[in-house]
Amino acid sequence: QVQLVESGGGSVQAGGSLRLSCAASGFGFTSRLSSYAMAWFRQPPGKERDGVAAISSIGVTTYAASVEGRFTISRDNGKNTLYPQMDKLKPEDTALYYCAAAPRGVGTYRPRLNNNDYNSWGRGTQVTVSS
């Protein structure tokens, strides 16, 4: 199973930017990061975990309406790393951010922001946006 470790969280003022990272490992001999659909989810205090952005193994992206135009998901397959570039941050973006990987073959053409589509999860990194 894929192992995921997030980093890059912190505190920022509204309107600022952050870039998180997710380092992936444990692919085995026959697969690599490029074989998997990946996604970022977030869980605000006291609320459920929701999808933020996803990218398929062939580069198709999906964004939640709340972040469309402000967040950009990308992947560096050579470094086995997933990123979201988060711009124009708002206080409502405050949450614990999780990286997730789907099983091989899931979400290849249309990655979804559905918790049940992903079977590997990191422990999360906290993002706090102050007004």
Backbone as a ProteinNet text record, in pm:
[ID]
protein_1_A
[PRIMARY]
QVQLVESGGGSVQAGGSLRLSCAASGFGFTSRLSSYAMAWFRQPPGKERDGVAAISSIGVTTYAASVEGRFTISRDNGKNTLYPQMDKLKPEDTALYYCAAAPRGVGTYRPRLNNNDYNSWGRGTQVTVSS
[TERTIARY]
83.8	0	88.3	39.6	114	118.7	236.6	251.1	261.7	193.7	185.4	219.1	301.8	339.3	324.4	236.7	213.3	307	335.2	414	379.1	425.4	406.9	294.7	221.1	113.1	166.9	77.8	118.6	10	47	-47.4	-18.2	-123.2	-108.9	-226.9	-207.4	-317	-403.2	-526.4	-619	-559.3	-575.3	-518	-381.4	-320.4	-187.8	-189.7	-71.1	-54.4	24	0.2	76.5	87.5	196.2	206.6	237	145.6	166.1	238.9	297.2	361	314	311.8	279	382.2	467.4	569.3	511.5	522.5	463.7	572.4	546.6	639.3	562.4	635.4	573.7	498.3	543.9	471.2	499.4	613.9	648.7	725.2	756.7	842.2	768.3	640.4	569	484.8	488.9	407.6	484.4	435.2	495.8	385.8	423.2	323.1	235.7	294.4	218.8	105.6	103.5	-0.3	-127.7	-124.2	-233.4	-302.1	-433	-504.5	-478.2	-456.1	-423.6	-517.8	-530.2	-621.8	-582.4	-633.2	-625.2	-765.6	-777.3	-901	-871.1	-975.2	-955.3	-1071	-1039.2	-1139.7	-1130.8	-1225.2	-1228.9	-1267.7	-1238.7	-1274.3	-1423.8	-1458.3	-1597.4	-1678.7	-1612.8	-1686.1	-1631.7	-1700.9	-1658.5	-1542.3	-1474.2	-1365	-1422.6	-1382.9	-1434.2	-1319.1	-1348.1	-1248.6	-1222.7	-1098.3	-1057.4	-1016.4	-926	-876.2	-822.6	-833.8	-785.2	-718	-623.5	-555.8	-541	-576.8	-571.4	-430.4	-412.7	-282	-244.5	-342.6	-312.5	-326.5	-339	-334.8	-467.6	-577.8	-709.1	-731.6	-781	-800	-946.6	-978.7	-1112.4	-1095	-1177.2	-1169.9	-1306.6	-1306.2	-1428	-1460.3	-1589.6	-1631.8	-1572.4	-1554.3	-1507.3	-1362.1	-1285.6	-1144.8	-1111.1	-1206.8	-1184.3	-1130.1	-1019.3	-958.5	-859.5	-855.1	-760.3	-655.3	-692.9	-602.1	-563.8	-440.2	-392.8	-323.6	-373	-311.3	-212.9	-99	0.4	78.2	152.6	231.2	365.6	468.5	601.4	630	605.5	620.3	765.7	859.7	1000.3	1039.3	975.6	1003	901.1	803.6	695.9	628.9	595.9	539.2	417.5	318.3	194	188.2	138.6	129.9	-10	-52.2	-150.7	-90.3	-99	-66.1	-194.7	-194.9	-316.1	-296.4	-370.5	-361.5	-491.6	-483.7	-601.9	-674.3	-598.7	-655.9	-755.9	-856.7	-964.5	-970	-1024.8	-1037.6	-1112.5	-1207.2	-1282.4	-1200.6	-1078.3	-988.1	-914.2	-931.4	-867.6	-915.6	-820.2	-855.8	-729.4	-750.2	-644.2	-648.5	-539.6	-534.7	-469.3	-537	-491.4	-461	-358.1	-325.4	-381.3	-428.6	-486	-451.5	-441.2	-415.7	-525	-569	-670.2	-603.4	-676.1	-621.8	-590.1	-494.1	-459.7	-581.4	-601	-712.9	-836.4	-842.8	-958.8	-934.9	-1032.6	-1022.5	-927.9	-896.2	-799.4	-847	-973.4	-1024.6	-1104.7	-1156.2	-1236.1	-1221.6	-1115.3	-1095.9	-1204.8	-1258.2	-1367.1	-1317.1	-1394.3	-1361.6	-1446.2	-1439.7	-1520.7	-1426.2	-1445.7	-1358.7	-1344.3	-1453.1	-1454.7	-1372.2	-1332.2	-1251.1	-1104.4	-1063.2	-922.3	-897.6	-787.8	-761.4	-628.5	-553.5	-429.3	-435.1	-403.6	-417.7	-295.3	-259	-158.2	-221.8	-140.5	-190.1	-239.3	-207.5	-258.5	-158.5	-180.4	-102	-198.6	-180.3	-275.2	-248.1	-355.4	-350.1	-445.7	-394.8	-476.5	-466.9	-582.5	-587.9	-658.5	-589.8	-646.7	-695.1	-799.2	-858.1	-790.3
-118.9	0	125.2	228.3	353.1	424.8	476.4	557	704.1	790	932	1016.6	1119.9	1209.5	1353.7	1428.1	1567.8	1659.8	1775.3	1878.3	2013.9	2120.6	2253.6	2333.9	2276.2	2351	2461.7	2550.3	2659.5	2763.2	2880.3	2989.9	3099.6	3156.1	3261.4	3356.7	3479.2	3576.2	3560.7	3601.2	3596.4	3670.1	3609.2	3665.8	3610.9	3541.7	3486.3	3353.4	3292.4	3168.2	3066.2	2940	2829.2	2720.4	2645.7	2525.6	2407	2312.6	2189.5	2089.2	1988.2	1878.7	1747	1646.2	1511.3	1417.7	1360.5	1266.8	1126.1	1056.6	923.7	817.9	698.8	587.5	457.3	344.6	213.7	163.1	200	160.3	18.3	-35.5	-166.5	-155	-271	-271	-237.1	-258.5	-246.3	-121.2	-33.8	86.8	204.1	323.5	445.1	549	665.6	767.8	797	796.2	831.3	734	618	517.6	543.4	638.3	656.1	791.4	790.3	916	960.7	1091.3	1146.1	1261.9	1293	1400.7	1465.6	1584.1	1653.3	1666.1	1635.2	1652.3	1745.7	1797.3	1878.5	1859.2	1877.1	1861.2	1979.5	2072.7	2185.1	2135.2	2209.9	2167.1	2139.6	2022.7	1989.1	1955.5	1942.1	1912.6	1786.3	1742.3	1622.8	1653.5	1546.8	1559.9	1566.7	1667.7	1690	1700.6	1664.3	1672.9	1816.1	1845.4	1978.6	1977.6	1886.6	1879.5	1740.3	1695.1	1563	1570.9	1478.6	1471.2	1324.2	1290.8	1150.9	1114.4	986.2	938.9	998.6	1047.2	1107.9	1259.6	1317.5	1462.4	1535.2	1461.5	1525.8	1575.5	1697.9	1754.8	1782	1778.2	1810.6	1899	2002.4	2093.5	2110.2	2128.3	2167.9	2311.4	2342.5	2476.7	2584.4	2551.1	2649.7	2691.8	2612.8	2644.8	2667.5	2646.3	2664	2804.3	2810	2939.4	2989	2925.1	2967.3	2860.3	2733.6	2622.7	2555.1	2507.7	2432.5	2306.6	2191.1	2063.8	2024	1971	1925.2	1810.2	1741.4	1628.4	1628.7	1589.1	1569.1	1420.2	1347.9	1201.4	1160.1	1240.3	1208.1	1215.9	1306.6	1322.5	1250.5	1182.9	1114.1	1208.3	1326.3	1428.9	1493.7	1517.7	1583.7	1719.3	1819.4	1953.9	2009.8	2100.2	2197.5	2336.1	2419.2	2560	2629.3	2690.1	2751.4	2902.1	2975.4	3121.4	3184.3	3313	3390.1	3316.5	3272.7	3193.8	3274.5	3203.5	3262.8	3194.4	3261.5	3195.9	3063.5	3051.5	2925.4	2812.5	2841.5	2736.3	2669.9	2722.2	2663.9	2521.2	2427.3	2285.4	2202.4	2074.4	1974.9	1917.9	1929.7	1888.7	1751.3	1662.4	1525.5	1499.2	1419.3	1368.2	1225.8	1188.2	1055.1	999.3	866.2	796.6	694	683.3	585.4	455.3	344.2	219.5	237.9	159.4	170.3	145.5	230.9	217.5	296	343.4	421.5	569.7	633	776.7	816.4	724.8	754.7	868.1	865.6	963.3	1075.4	1050.6	1152.8	1133.7	1190.6	1170.8	1242	1172.6	1228.9	1275.1	1358.9	1406.4	1331.6	1201.7	1112.6	1035.6	1046.1	977.3	827.9	766.2	621.2	576.8	670.8	634.9	615.7	654.6	657.2	560.9	485.5	384.3	403.1	507	538	684.4	708.3	842.7	879.9	1008.8	1059.9	1098.9	1151.5	1189.3	1333.1	1411.1	1547.2	1652.9	1774.6	1890.7	2007.6	2084	2188.5	2317.8	2375.9	2507.7	2599.3	2712.4	2809.2	2944.4	2999.4	3127.9	3227.4	3334.9	3436.1	3556	3619.1	3734.1	3864.2
0	0	0	-64.3	-76.5	58.4	95	215.5	175.3	250.8	217.7	339.8	321	429.5	381.9	448.3	412	488.3	429	496.5	435.7	498.9	443.1	503.2	597.5	659.8	748.1	791	877.8	888.5	938.6	957.2	856.2	800.4	700.5	712.4	672.6	674	549.4	561.3	448.1	328.2	212.3	90.5	57.3	151.2	130.5	57.4	47	-26.5	55.2	25.5	83.1	-22.2	-17.2	-100.1	-9.7	-6.9	66.8	-21	44.9	-27	30.3	-54.2	-11.2	-73.3	11.4	-35.4	-32.8	-146.2	-159.6	-173.9	-117.5	-128.4	-118	-138	-119.8	-241	-360.6	-480.4	-523.9	-488.8	-541	-671.1	-732.4	-850.1	-978.7	-983.2	-1111.1	-1122.8	-1024.4	-1033.5	-973.3	-993.9	-942.5	-925.8	-875.6	-846.9	-967.7	-1087.6	-1206.7	-1235.9	-1170.9	-1194.9	-1115.9	-1024.2	-929.4	-942.4	-927.2	-905.9	-762.3	-744.2	-613.9	-582.9	-456.5	-420.1	-288.1	-268.2	-139.9	-83.2	44.9	119.7	237.1	298.8	418.4	515.3	642.5	747.7	842.7	833.8	928.6	1066.8	1171.2	1307.4	1320.4	1370.3	1393.6	1270.9	1157.2	1033.3	967.4	862.7	791.7	696.5	656	559.9	418.6	343.6	207.5	108.6	-16	-121.2	-163.7	-195.5	-238.5	-385.4	-420.2	-557.1	-582.2	-705.9	-744	-880	-903.1	-1031.9	-1068.2	-1191.3	-1233.5	-1277.5	-1308	-1353	-1488.6	-1563.9	-1693.7	-1689.9	-1569.7	-1555.5	-1557.6	-1560	-1553.9	-1410.7	-1394.5	-1261.3	-1232.5	-1104.3	-1053.7	-931.9	-918.8	-804.7	-741.2	-610.8	-541.8	-581	-586.3	-626.8	-535.9	-409.2	-311.8	-334.2	-410.8	-432.5	-579.2	-666.5	-810.4	-837.3	-912.6	-945	-841.7	-724.3	-619.5	-591.5	-604	-576.2	-707.8	-713.9	-829.4	-780.5	-822.9	-785.4	-894.6	-853.4	-950.2	-889.7	-974	-926.3	-996.6	-925.3	-982.7	-970.6	-1077.5	-1071.7	-1049.3	-1096.5	-1074.9	-928	-854.7	-711.8	-625.2	-688.8	-613.9	-515.5	-562.2	-475	-538	-454.2	-494.4	-425.5	-497.1	-440.6	-461.1	-367.5	-405.4	-386.9	-484.6	-467	-427	-308.5	-255.3	-247.7	-327.7	-335	-287.6	-257.5	-213.7	-101.2	-3.2	105.2	186.6	235.4	314.1	450.8	551.8	683.2	676.2	584.7	573	511.4	466.9	420.4	536.1	657	774.7	795.1	802	813.1	826.9	857.6	849.1	707.8	634.2	494.2	481.2	408.8	389	241.5	219.5	87.3	77.7	-39.7	-57.4	-194.1	-202.4	-328	-351.3	-474.8	-511.4	-554	-552.1	-607	-754.9	-805.5	-946.6	-1033.7	-1132.1	-1224.3	-1184.8	-1062.6	-1016.8	-1046.8	-1109.4	-1134.1	-1244.2	-1335.5	-1441.2	-1531.9	-1568.3	-1664.9	-1600.8	-1482.5	-1415.2	-1264.7	-1204.8	-1060.9	-980.6	-883.7	-804	-668.3	-603.6	-469.4	-367.9	-377.5	-294.5	-202.9	-72.4	23.7	-9.1	-53.1	-73.5	-194	-280.5	-397	-361.4	-240.4	-202.6	-86.7	-98.5	4.2	76.5	43.6	114.5	157.7	283.9	340.7	423.1	417.6	507.6	640	730.7	862.8	868.2	766.3	759.2	802.9	753.8	793.4	811.7	919.1	955.8	879.6	827.2	764	839.3	884.5	956.8	887.4	850.1	781.3	871.4	904.5	992.9	911.8	964.2	893.7	930.8
[MASK]
+++++++++++++++++++++++++++++++++++++++++++++++++++++++++++++++++++++++++++++++++++++++++++++++++++++++++++++++++++++++++++++++++++

